[in-house]
């Protein structure tokens, strides 16, 4: 079951990464074209878009770091709790290689989870911007 969860997490992370890789150039292309067309005097629409562009990045990256930190702390707590529990219960008849494999799988799941949690806010904002700007005319 844990191998299945790792596979699902890795697939979700790969999907989000691919979607982000498609959305970012679309958003950047649209915004750069609007900057070029706007010139030195911005309309209220362009001013709103360009100031929002800066603010949304700050919010998304803060959310990303907070989610990564929270997930990392929780993963460490679970991992060290399981180490403490296995130490108190003895080896529970498990071969040391099996224990090592379980610990490695737990770290992999935790790492994938940290990456996934960190990418989620950035992915959510970039794909939303790509959809919104795809419907918006340049002028």
Contact map, one row per residue, 1 for C-alpha under 8 A:
1111100000000000000000000000000000000000000000000000000000000000000000000000000000000000000000000000000000000000000000000000000000000000000
1111110000000000000000000000000000000000000000000000000000000000000000000000000000000000000000000000000010000000000000000000000000000000000
1111111000000000000000000000000000000000000000000000000000000000000000000000000000000000000000000000000010000000000000000000000000000000000
1111111100000000000000000000000000000000000000000000000000000000000000000000000000000000000000000000000000000000000000000000000000000000000
1111111110000000000000000000000000000000000000000000000000000000000000000000000000000000000000000000000000001000000000000000000000000000000
0111111111000000000000000000000000000000000000000000000000000000000000000000000000000000000000000000000000011001000000000000000000000000000
0011111111100000000000000000000000000000000000000000000000000000000000000000000000000000000000000000000000000000000000000000000000000000000
0001111111110000000000000000000000000000000000000000000000000000000000000000000000000000000000000000000000000000000000000000000000000000000
0000111111111000000000000000000000000000000000000000000000000000000000000000000000000000000000000000000000001001100100000000000000000000000
0000011111111100000000000000000000000000000000000000000000000000000000000000000000000000000000000000000000000001000000000000000000000000000
0000001111111110000000000000000000000000000000000000000000000000000000000000000000000000000000000000000000000000000000000000000000000000000
0000000111111111000000000000000000000000000000000000000000000000000000000000000000000000000000000000000000000000000100000000000000000000000
0000000011111111100000000000000000000000000000000000000000000000000000000000000000000000000000000000000000000001001100000000000000000000000
0000000001111111110000000000000000000000000000000000000000000000000000000000000000000000000000000000000000000000000000000000000000000000000
0000000000111111111000000000000000000000000000000000000000000000000000000000000000000000000000000000000000000000000000000000000000000000000
0000000000011111111100000000000000000000000000000000000000000000000000000000000000000000000000000000000000000000000000110010000000000000000
0000000000001111111110000000000000000000000000000000000000000000000000000000000000000000000000000000000000000000000000100010000000000000000
0000000000000111111111000000000000000000000000000000000000000000000000000000000000000000000000000000000000000000000000000000000000000000000
0000000000000011111111100000000000000000000000000000000000000000000000000000000000000000000000000000000000000000000000000010001000000000000
0000000000000001111111110000000000000000000000000000000000000000000000000000000000000000000000000000000000000000000000000010011000000000000
0000000000000000111111111000000000000000000000000000000000000000000000000000000000000000000000000000000000000000000000000000000000000000000
0000000000000000011111111100000000000000000000000000000000000000000000000000000000000000000000000000000000000000000000000000000000000000000
0000000000000000001111111110000000000000000000000000000000000000000000000000000000000000000000000000000000000000000000000000011011000000000
0000000000000000000111111111000000000000000000000000000000000000000000000000000000000000000000000000000000000000000000000000011001000000000
0000000000000000000011111111100000000000000000000000000000000000000000000000000000000000000000000000000000000000000000000000000000000000000
0000000000000000000001111111110000000000000000000000000000000000000000000000000000000000000000000000000000000000000000000000000001000000000
0000000000000000000000111111111000000000000000000000000000000000000000000000000000000000000000000000000000000000000000000000010011001000000
0000000000000000000000011111111100000000000000000000000000000000000000000000000000000000000000000000000000000000000000000000000000000000000
0000000000000000000000001111111110000000000000000000000000000000000000000000000000000000000000000000000000000000000000000000000000000000000
0000000000000000000000000111111111000000000000000000000000000000000000000000000000000000000000000000000000000000000000000000000000001000010
0000000000000000000000000011111111100000000000000000000000000000000000000000000000000000000000000000000000000000000000000000000000000000000
0000000000000000000000000001111111110000000000000000000000000000000000000000000000000000000000000000000000000000000000000000000000000000000
0000000000000000000000000000111111111000000000000000000000000000000000000000000000000000000000000000000000000000000000000000000000000000010
0000000000000000000000000000011111111100000001000000000000000000000000000000000000000000000000000000000000000000000000000000000000000000011
0000000000000000000000000000001111111110000001000000000000000000000000000000000000000000000000000000000000000000000000000000000000000000000
0000000000000000000000000000000111111110000000000000000000000000000000000000000000000000000000000000000000000000000000000000000000000000000
0000000000000000000000000000000011111110000000000000000000000000000000000000000000000000000000000000000000000000000000000000000000000000001
0000000000000000000000000000000001111111111001000000000000000000000000000000000000000000000000000000000000000000000000000000000000000000000
0000000000000000000000000000000000111111110000000000000000000000000000000000000000000000000000000000000000000000000000000000000000000000000
0000000000000000000000000000000000000111110000000000000000000000000000000000000000000000000000000000000000000000000000000000000000000000000
0000000000000000000000000000000000000111111000000000000000000000000000000000000000000000000000000000000000000000000000000000000000000000000
0000000000000000000000000000000000000111111111100000000000000000000000000000000000000000000000000000000000000000000000000000000000000000000
0000000000000000000000000000000000000100111111100000000000000000000000000000000000000000000000000000000000000000000000000000000000000000000
0000000000000000000000000000000000000000011111110000000000000000000000000000000000000000000000000000000000000000000000000000000000000000000
0000000000000000000000000000000000000000011111111000000000000000000000000000000000000000000000000000000000000000000000000000000000000000000
0000000000000000000000000000000001100100011111111100000000000000000000000000000000000000000000000000000000000000000000000000000000000000000
0000000000000000000000000000000000000000011111111110000000000000000000000000000000000000000000000000000000000000000000000000000000000000000
0000000000000000000000000000000000000000000111111111000000000000000000000000000000000000000000000000000000000000000000000000000000000000000
0000000000000000000000000000000000000000000011111111100000000000000000000000000000000000000000000000000000000000000000000000000000000000000
0000000000000000000000000000000000000000000001111111110000000000000000000000000000000000000000000000000000000000000000000000000000000000000
0000000000000000000000000000000000000000000000111111111000000000000000000000000000000000000000000000000000000000000000000000000000000000000
0000000000000000000000000000000000000000000000011111111100000000000000000000000000000000000000000000000000000000000000000000000000000000000
0000000000000000000000000000000000000000000000001111111110000000000000000000000000000000000000000000000000000000000000000000000000000000000
0000000000000000000000000000000000000000000000000111111111000000000000000000000000000000000000000000000000000000000000000000000000000000000
0000000000000000000000000000000000000000000000000011111111100000000000000000000000000000000000000000000000000000000000000000000000000000000
0000000000000000000000000000000000000000000000000001111111110000000000000000000000000000000000000000000000000000000000000000100000000000000
0000000000000000000000000000000000000000000000000000111111111000000000000000000000000000000000000000000000000000000000000100000000000000000
0000000000000000000000000000000000000000000000000000011111111100000000000000000000000000000000000000000000000000000000000000000000000000000
0000000000000000000000000000000000000000000000000000001111111110000000000000000000000000000000000000000000000000000000000000000000000000000
0000000000000000000000000000000000000000000000000000000111111111000000000000000000000000000000000000000000000000000000001100100000000000000
0000000000000000000000000000000000000000000000000000000011111111100000000000000000000000000000000000000000000000000000001100000000000000000
0000000000000000000000000000000000000000000000000000000001111111110000000000000000000000000000000000000000000000000000000000000000000000000
0000000000000000000000000000000000000000000000000000000000111111111000000000000000000000000000000000000000000000000001001000000000000000000
0000000000000000000000000000000000000000000000000000000000011111111100000000000000000000000000000000000000000000000011111100000000000000000
0000000000000000000000000000000000000000000000000000000000001111111110000000000000000000000000000000000000000000000001000000000000000000000
0000000000000000000000000000000000000000000000000000000000000111111111000000000000000000000000000000000000000000000000000000000000000000000
0000000000000000000000000000000000000000000000000000000000000011111111100000000000000000000000000000000000000000010011000000000000000000000
0000000000000000000000000000000000000000000000000000000000000001111111110000000000000000000000000000000000000000011011000000000000000000000
0000000000000000000000000000000000000000000000000000000000000000111111111000000000000000000000000000000000000000010000000000000000000000000
0000000000000000000000000000000000000000000000000000000000000000011111111100000000000000000000000000000000000000000000000000000000000000000
0000000000000000000000000000000000000000000000000000000000000000001111111110000000000000000000000000000000000100110010000000000000000000000
0000000000000000000000000000000000000000000000000000000000000000000111111111000000000000000000000000000000000100010000000000000000000000000
0000000000000000000000000000000000000000000000000000000000000000000011111111100000000000000000000000000000000000000000000000000000000000000
0000000000000000000000000000000000000000000000000000000000000000000001111111110000000000000000000000000000000000000000000000000000000000000
0000000000000000000000000000000000000000000000000000000000000000000000111111111000000000000000000000000000000100000000000000000000000000000
0000000000000000000000000000000000000000000000000000000000000000000000011111111100000000000000000000000000000000000000000000000000000000000
0000000000000000000000000000000000000000000000000000000000000000000000001111111110000000000000000000000000000000000000000000000000000000000
0000000000000000000000000000000000000000000000000000000000000000000000000111111111000000000000000000000000000000000000000000000000000000000
0000000000000000000000000000000000000000000000000000000000000000000000000011111111100000000000000000001001000000000000000000000000000000000
0000000000000000000000000000000000000000000000000000000000000000000000000001111111110000000000000000000000000000000000000000000000000000000
0000000000000000000000000000000000000000000000000000000000000000000000000000111111111000000000000000000000000000000000000000000000000000000
0000000000000000000000000000000000000000000000000000000000000000000000000000011111111100000000000000000000000000000000000000000000000000000
0000000000000000000000000000000000000000000000000000000000000000000000000000001111111110000000000000000000000000000000000000000000000000000
0000000000000000000000000000000000000000000000000000000000000000000000000000000111111111000000000000000000000000000000000000000000000000000
0000000000000000000000000000000000000000000000000000000000000000000000000000000011111111100000000000000000000000000000000000000000000000000
0000000000000000000000000000000000000000000000000000000000000000000000000000000001111111111100000000000000000000000000000000000000000000000
0000000000000000000000000000000000000000000000000000000000000000000000000000000000111111111000000000000000000000000000000000000000000000000
0000000000000000000000000000000000000000000000000000000000000000000000000000000000011111110000000000000000000000000000000000000000000000000
0000000000000000000000000000000000000000000000000000000000000000000000000000000000001111111100000000000000000000000000000000000000000000000
0000000000000000000000000000000000000000000000000000000000000000000000000000000000000111111110000000000000000000000000000000000000000000000
0000000000000000000000000000000000000000000000000000000000000000000000000000000000000110111111110000000000000000000000000000000000000000000
0000000000000000000000000000000000000000000000000000000000000000000000000000000000000100111111000000000000000000000000000000000000000000000
0000000000000000000000000000000000000000000000000000000000000000000000000000000000000000011111100000000000000000000000000000000000000000000
0000000000000000000000000000000000000000000000000000000000000000000000000000000000000000001111110110000000000000000000000000000000000000000
0000000000000000000000000000000000000000000000000000000000000000000000000000000000000000001011111110000000000000000000000000000000000000000
0000000000000000000000000000000000000000000000000000000000000000000000000000000000000000001001111111000000000000000000000000000000000000000
0000000000000000000000000000000000000000000000000000000000000000000000000000000000000000000000111111100000000000000000000000000000000000000
0000000000000000000000000000000000000000000000000000000000000000000000000000000000000000000001111111110000000000000000000000000000000000000
0000000000000000000000000000000000000000000000000000000000000000000000000000000000000000000001111111111000000000000000000000000000000000000
0000000000000000000000000000000000000000000000000000000000000000000000000000000000000000000000011111111100000000000000000000000000000000000
0000000000000000000000000000000000000000000000000000000000000000000000000000000000000000000000001111111110000000000000000000000000000000000
0000000000000000000000000000000000000000000000000000000000000000000000000000000000000000000000000111111111000000000000000000000000000000000
0000000000000000000000000000000000000000000000000000000000000000000000000000001000000000000000000011111111100000000000000000000000000000000
0000000000000000000000000000000000000000000000000000000000000000000000000000000000000000000000000001111111110000000000000000000000000000000
0110000000000000000000000000000000000000000000000000000000000000000000000000000000000000000000000000111111111000000000000000000000000000000
0000000000000000000000000000000000000000000000000000000000000000000000000000001000000000000000000000011111111100000000000000000000000000000
0000000000000000000000000000000000000000000000000000000000000000000000000000000000000000000000000000001111111110000000000000000000000000000
0000010000000000000000000000000000000000000000000000000000000000000000000000000000000000000000000000000111111111000000000000000000000000000
0000110010000000000000000000000000000000000000000000000000000000000000000000000000000000000000000000000011111111100000000000000000000000000
0000000000000000000000000000000000000000000000000000000000000000000000110010000000000000000000000000000001111111110000000000000000000000000
0000000000000000000000000000000000000000000000000000000000000000000000000000000000000000000000000000000000111111111000000000000000000000000
0000010011001000000000000000000000000000000000000000000000000000000000000000000000000000000000000000000000011111111100000000000000000000000
0000000010000000000000000000000000000000000000000000000000000000000000100000000000000000000000000000000000001111111110000000000000000000000
0000000000000000000000000000000000000000000000000000000000000000001110110000000000000000000000000000000000000111111111000000000000000000000
0000000000001000000000000000000000000000000000000000000000000000000100000000000000000000000000000000000000000011111111100000000000000000000
0000000010011000000000000000000000000000000000000000000000000000000000000000000000000000000000000000000000000001111111110000000000000000000
0000000000000000000000000000000000000000000000000000000000000001001100100000000000000000000000000000000000000000111111111000000000000000000
0000000000000000000000000000000000000000000000000000000000000011101100000000000000000000000000000000000000000000011111111100000000000000000
0000000000000001100000000000000000000000000000000000000000000001000000000000000000000000000000000000000000000000001111111110000000000000000
0000000000000001000000000000000000000000000000000000000000000001000000000000000000000000000000000000000000000000000111111111000000000000000
0000000000000000000000000000000000000000000000000000000000011011000000000000000000000000000000000000000000000000000011111111100000000000000
0000000000000000000000000000000000000000000000000000000010011001000000000000000000000000000000000000000000000000000001111111110000000000000
0000000000000001101100000000000000000000000000000000000000000000000000000000000000000000000000000000000000000000000000111111111000000000000
0000000000000000000000000000000000000000000000000000000000000000000000000000000000000000000000000000000000000000000000011111111100000000000
0000000000000000000000000000000000000000000000000000000100010000000000000000000000000000000000000000000000000000000000001111111110000000000
0000000000000000000100110010000000000000000000000000000000000000000000000000000000000000000000000000000000000000000000000111111111000000000
0000000000000000001100110000000000000000000000000000000000000000000000000000000000000000000000000000000000000000000000000011111111100000000
0000000000000000000000000000000000000000000000000000000000000000000000000000000000000000000000000000000000000000000000000001111111110000000
0000000000000000000000100010000000000000000000000000000000000000000000000000000000000000000000000000000000000000000000000000111111111000000
0000000000000000000000110110000000000000000000000000000000000000000000000000000000000000000000000000000000000000000000000000011111111100000
0000000000000000000000000000000000000000000000000000000000000000000000000000000000000000000000000000000000000000000000000000001111111110000
0000000000000000000000000000000000000000000000000000000000000000000000000000000000000000000000000000000000000000000000000000000111111111000
0000000000000000000000000010010000000000000000000000000000000000000000000000000000000000000000000000000000000000000000000000000011111111100
0000000000000000000000000000000000000000000000000000000000000000000000000000000000000000000000000000000000000000000000000000000001111111100
0000000000000000000000000000000000000000000000000000000000000000000000000000000000000000000000000000000000000000000000000000000000111111100
0000000000000000000000000000000000000000000000000000000000000000000000000000000000000000000000000000000000000000000000000000000000011111110
0000000000000000000000000000000000000000000000000000000000000000000000000000000000000000000000000000000000000000000000000000000000001111111
0000000000000000000000000000010011000000000000000000000000000000000000000000000000000000000000000000000000000000000000000000000000000001111
0000000000000000000000000000000001001000000000000000000000000000000000000000000000000000000000000000000000000000000000000000000000000000111
